[in-house]
């Protein structure tokens, strides 16, 4: 299998520029067209969940992350065994809840982030592609109450709602296998035809996302199979948006790059898998606040997924 071709293609693509932005799917990427399934309606449905405890984020806003994932395959047009190229469709649903620890129970919900995608997938011998439409949004939770139960300061409620919608395109390599090592690489581009950043009070406009035009992203992973049931490895996700205007984003925000790096240990069966994850994340905008603030933090967590 000529594995060098997808690697060179995607590395060149990623070099143009390197999106998490409120992106719950940043830790989820399934090559739907490459799954060995027969053509027909409602071919498969898969899902997963993640839970993380984090430290050192800005104002401790990423102390907790919970993510849910579900993918439905409404219709598969062909399999690779039939035509050499597999074609299928999918509907993806992703949800993320974040919480800080500043409450009597150590868990104070702050934001809900949603993502839905309608996609068409194709795959050949060494490549896969996916194209479609995405919708992504962020909403506040319990914003009428103080984010810190222990403070005596007067709290003025704030509201920030973010909406991104538009077409997307991505390419994935087939798994590159060398003995017990398996490598994967992928990259994509998103265009935001809808880019809303609603704020209350409206006096704060610093770092508004109205100028957010799109983003490119690059991800990759390497895993080592100790046995059929036990694997270990590392994974990265790197992304950056481009803007028509940053709306006077403060200097401390810096270059709007988002990144995630993790190491993981996996216990798997033919039906499902569980990962123990240690990771570090960075985002240029902690979106729970009206004014953009960067945040970097470490996490440990569990990720579960069906096959």
C-alpha positions as CSV (number, residue, x, y, z in Angstrom):
1,X,0.0,0.0,0.0
2,X,1.5,3.4,-1.0
3,X,1.3,5.0,2.4
4,X,3.6,7.9,1.6
5,X,1.0,9.7,-0.6
6,X,-1.6,10.6,2.1
7,X,1.1,11.7,4.5
8,X,2.6,14.1,2.1
9,X,-0.7,15.4,0.9
10,X,-2.0,16.2,4.4
11,X,1.3,17.5,5.7
12,X,1.3,20.0,2.8
13,X,-2.3,20.8,3.5
14,X,-1.6,21.4,7.2
15,X,1.4,23.6,6.4
16,X,-0.9,26.2,4.8
17,X,-2.2,27.0,8.3
18,X,-3.0,24.9,11.3
19,X,-10.2,24.3,14.9
20,X,-11.2,23.3,18.0
21,X,-13.2,26.5,18.8
22,X,-16.1,25.1,20.9
23,X,-15.6,21.8,18.9
24,X,-16.8,18.8,20.8
25,X,-15.7,16.5,18.0
26,X,-12.0,17.3,18.3
27,X,-11.4,14.0,20.1
28,X,-13.6,11.9,17.8
29,X,-12.8,11.0,14.2
30,X,-14.2,7.8,12.6
31,X,-13.4,6.8,9.0
32,X,-16.9,5.8,8.2
33,X,-16.4,4.8,4.5
34,X,-13.6,2.4,5.5
35,X,-15.7,0.4,7.8
36,X,-16.3,-3.1,6.3
37,X,-20.1,-3.0,5.9
38,X,-22.5,-4.0,3.2
39,X,-24.5,-1.4,1.2
40,X,-28.0,-0.6,2.3
41,X,-30.1,1.6,4.7
42,X,-29.3,2.3,8.4
43,X,-26.0,0.4,8.0
44,X,-24.6,1.2,11.5
45,X,-24.9,3.4,14.6
46,X,-21.9,4.0,16.9
47,X,-21.3,6.2,19.9
48,X,-19.0,7.1,22.8
49,X,-18.5,9.2,25.9
50,X,-15.7,11.0,27.7
51,X,-15.1,12.4,31.1
52,X,-12.0,14.5,32.2
53,X,-10.8,16.2,35.3
54,X,-8.6,19.2,34.5
55,X,-6.2,21.5,36.3
56,X,-4.7,25.0,35.9
57,X,-7.2,26.3,33.3
58,X,-8.1,30.0,33.3
59,X,-10.3,30.7,36.4
60,X,-10.5,26.9,36.7
61,X,-13.3,26.9,34.0
62,X,-12.1,23.5,32.5
63,X,-12.0,21.6,35.8
64,X,-14.5,19.1,34.3
65,X,-15.3,18.1,30.7
66,X,-18.0,15.7,29.7
67,X,-18.5,14.7,26.0
68,X,-21.1,12.5,24.3
69,X,-20.8,11.3,20.7
70,X,-23.3,9.5,18.4
71,X,-23.0,8.7,14.7
72,X,-25.8,7.3,12.5
73,X,-25.2,5.9,9.0
74,X,-28.5,6.5,7.2
75,X,-27.5,4.9,3.9
76,X,-24.3,3.2,2.5
77,X,-24.2,3.3,-1.3
78,X,-21.4,0.8,-1.9
79,X,-18.5,-1.0,-0.2
80,X,-14.9,-1.1,-1.3
81,X,-15.2,-4.8,-2.0
82,X,-17.9,-4.1,-4.6
83,X,-16.4,-1.1,-6.6
84,X,-13.0,-0.3,-5.2
85,X,-14.4,2.9,-3.7
86,X,-16.8,2.9,-0.8
87,X,-19.5,5.6,-0.5
88,X,-21.6,6.3,2.5
89,X,-23.4,9.0,4.5
90,X,-23.5,9.9,8.2
91,X,-25.2,12.1,10.7
92,X,-23.0,13.1,13.6
93,X,-24.0,14.5,17.0
94,X,-21.6,15.7,19.6
95,X,-22.2,17.4,23.0
96,X,-19.8,18.8,25.6
97,X,-20.5,20.1,29.1
98,X,-17.8,22.1,31.0
99,X,-17.9,22.9,34.7
100,X,-15.7,24.6,37.3
101,X,-15.1,23.3,40.8
102,X,-16.3,26.4,42.7
103,X,-19.5,25.1,44.4
104,X,-20.3,23.2,47.5
105,X,-20.2,19.9,45.6
106,X,-17.1,20.8,43.5
107,X,-19.0,20.8,40.3
108,X,-20.5,24.0,38.8
109,X,-21.9,23.6,35.2
110,X,-20.9,26.6,33.0
111,X,-21.3,25.9,29.3
112,X,-22.9,23.5,26.9
113,X,-21.4,23.0,23.4
114,X,-23.3,21.3,20.6
115,X,-22.2,20.1,17.2
116,X,-24.1,18.4,14.4
117,X,-22.8,17.3,11.0
118,X,-24.4,15.9,7.8
119,X,-21.6,14.2,5.8
120,X,-20.9,12.2,2.7
121,X,-17.9,9.9,2.9
122,X,-15.7,8.1,0.2
123,X,-12.6,5.9,0.5
124,X,-10.1,4.3,-1.8
125,X,-7.1,2.1,-1.2
126,X,-5.0,4.6,0.7
127,X,-7.3,7.7,1.1
128,X,-10.6,8.7,2.6
129,X,-12.6,12.0,2.2
130,X,-15.6,13.5,3.8
131,X,-17.6,16.6,2.9
132,X,-20.8,18.1,4.3
133,X,-22.4,20.8,6.5
134,X,-21.6,21.5,10.2
135,X,-23.5,23.4,12.8
136,X,-21.8,24.3,16.1
137,X,-22.9,26.4,19.1
138,X,-22.1,27.3,22.7
139,X,-24.6,28.2,25.3
140,X,-24.3,29.3,29.0
141,X,-25.6,27.2,31.9
142,X,-26.7,28.7,35.2
143,X,-25.3,32.1,34.2
144,X,-27.8,33.9,36.4
145,X,-25.8,32.6,39.4
146,X,-22.2,33.4,40.4
147,X,-19.6,31.1,39.0
148,X,-18.0,31.0,42.5
149,X,-20.2,30.2,45.5
150,X,-17.5,31.3,47.9
151,X,-17.2,34.9,46.7
152,X,-18.9,37.8,48.4
153,X,-18.6,40.1,45.3
154,X,-21.7,41.3,43.6
155,X,-22.3,39.2,40.5
156,X,-23.7,40.7,37.3
157,X,-25.1,38.0,35.0
158,X,-23.4,37.7,31.6
159,X,-24.5,35.9,28.5
160,X,-22.5,34.8,25.5
161,X,-23.9,32.6,22.7
162,X,-21.7,31.4,19.8
163,X,-23.0,29.9,16.6
164,X,-20.9,28.6,13.7
165,X,-22.4,27.0,10.6
166,X,-21.1,26.1,7.1
167,X,-19.5,23.5,4.8
168,X,-16.6,21.3,5.7
169,X,-14.1,19.1,3.8
170,X,-11.5,16.6,5.2
171,X,-9.1,14.0,4.1
172,X,-7.9,11.0,6.0
173,X,-5.1,8.4,5.3
174,X,-5.8,4.7,5.5
175,X,-4.1,3.3,8.6
176,X,-0.3,3.0,8.0
177,X,0.7,-0.3,9.7
178,X,4.3,-1.4,10.5
179,X,4.3,-4.6,12.5
180,X,2.6,-3.6,15.8
181,X,2.6,0.2,15.1
182,X,-0.4,1.9,13.5
183,X,-0.3,5.5,12.3
184,X,-3.2,7.8,11.2
185,X,-3.2,11.3,9.9
186,X,-6.1,13.6,8.9
187,X,-6.7,17.2,8.0
188,X,-9.6,19.4,7.0
189,X,-11.0,22.9,6.4
190,X,-14.2,24.5,7.6
191,X,-15.9,27.7,6.2
192,X,-18.3,29.6,8.5
193,X,-21.1,31.2,6.5
194,X,-22.8,31.8,9.8
195,X,-20.6,33.3,12.6
196,X,-22.5,34.8,15.5
197,X,-21.2,36.0,18.9
198,X,-24.1,37.4,21.0
199,X,-23.2,39.1,24.2
200,X,-25.0,40.6,27.2
201,X,-24.0,43.2,28.3
202,X,-23.3,44.3,24.7
203,X,-20.6,46.8,25.8
204,X,-18.0,44.1,25.6
205,X,-17.0,43.4,22.0
206,X,-13.3,42.5,22.4
207,X,-12.3,39.4,20.4
208,X,-15.8,39.0,18.9
209,X,-16.2,36.0,16.6
210,X,-18.2,38.0,13.9
211,X,-15.0,38.1,12.0
212,X,-14.3,34.4,12.2
213,X,-14.2,33.1,8.6
214,X,-13.1,29.5,8.8
215,X,-10.4,27.1,10.1
216,X,-8.0,24.5,9.1
217,X,-7.1,21.5,11.3
218,X,-4.6,18.7,11.4
219,X,-4.6,15.5,13.6
220,X,-2.6,12.4,13.9
221,X,-2.0,9.4,16.1
222,X,0.4,6.5,16.7
223,X,-0.5,3.4,18.6
224,X,1.3,0.2,19.6
225,X,-0.5,-3.1,20.0
226,X,0.8,-5.0,23.1
227,X,-1.8,-7.6,22.4
228,X,-5.2,-7.8,20.7
229,X,-6.8,-6.3,23.8
230,X,-4.2,-3.8,25.0
231,X,-2.8,-0.9,23.1
232,X,-1.0,2.4,23.9
233,X,-0.1,5.5,22.0
234,X,-0.3,9.2,21.5
235,X,-2.5,11.6,19.6
236,X,-2.4,15.3,18.6
237,X,-4.9,17.8,17.3
238,X,-3.8,21.2,16.0
239,X,-6.0,24.0,14.6
240,X,-6.2,27.6,13.8
241,X,-9.0,29.8,12.5
242,X,-8.6,32.9,10.3
243,X,-10.4,36.1,10.9
244,X,-11.4,39.2,8.8
245,X,-11.1,41.1,12.1
246,X,-10.1,40.2,15.7
247,X,-12.1,43.1,17.1
248,X,-9.2,44.4,19.2
249,X,-8.5,41.1,20.9
250,X,-6.2,41.7,23.8
251,X,-2.5,41.1,23.3
252,X,-2.5,38.3,25.9
253,X,-4.7,36.2,23.6
254,X,-1.8,35.9,21.1
255,X,-2.0,33.9,17.9
256,X,-5.4,32.1,17.8
257,X,-4.1,28.5,17.8
258,X,-5.9,25.6,19.5
259,X,-4.1,22.4,20.3
260,X,-4.4,19.1,22.1
261,X,-1.8,16.4,22.8
262,X,-2.5,13.2,24.6
263,X,-1.1,9.8,25.6
264,X,-3.4,6.9,26.1
265,X,-3.7,3.3,27.1
266,X,-6.5,1.3,25.6
267,X,-8.4,-1.8,26.6
268,X,-10.5,-3.1,23.8
269,X,-12.8,-6.0,22.6
270,X,-14.5,-6.7,19.3
271,X,-17.5,-4.5,20.5
272,X,-16.0,-1.6,22.4
273,X,-12.9,0.2,23.7
274,X,-11.9,2.2,26.8
275,X,-9.0,4.7,26.9
276,X,-7.2,6.0,29.9
277,X,-6.0,9.5,28.8
278,X,-3.5,12.0,30.0
279,X,-3.5,15.2,27.9
280,X,-2.9,18.9,27.6
281,X,-5.1,21.4,25.8
282,X,-4.8,25.0,24.8
283,X,-7.5,27.4,23.4
284,X,-7.2,31.0,22.4
285,X,-10.6,31.9,23.9
286,X,-12.1,30.6,27.1
287,X,-15.6,31.3,25.8
288,X,-17.4,31.3,29.2
289,X,-16.3,34.9,29.5
290,X,-17.4,37.9,27.4
291,X,-13.8,39.0,26.7
292,X,-11.5,36.5,25.0
293,X,-8.9,34.9,27.3
294,X,-6.5,32.1,26.4
295,X,-6.3,29.1,28.6
296,X,-3.9,26.0,28.9
297,X,-4.6,23.1,31.1
298,X,-3.8,19.4,31.8
299,X,-6.4,16.6,32.1
300,X,-6.8,13.0,33.0
301,X,-9.8,11.1,31.9
302,X,-11.6,8.1,30.5
303,X,-13.0,7.7,26.9
304,X,-15.4,4.9,25.9
305,X,-16.5,4.1,22.4
306,X,-18.4,1.4,20.5
307,X,-17.0,-0.2,17.4
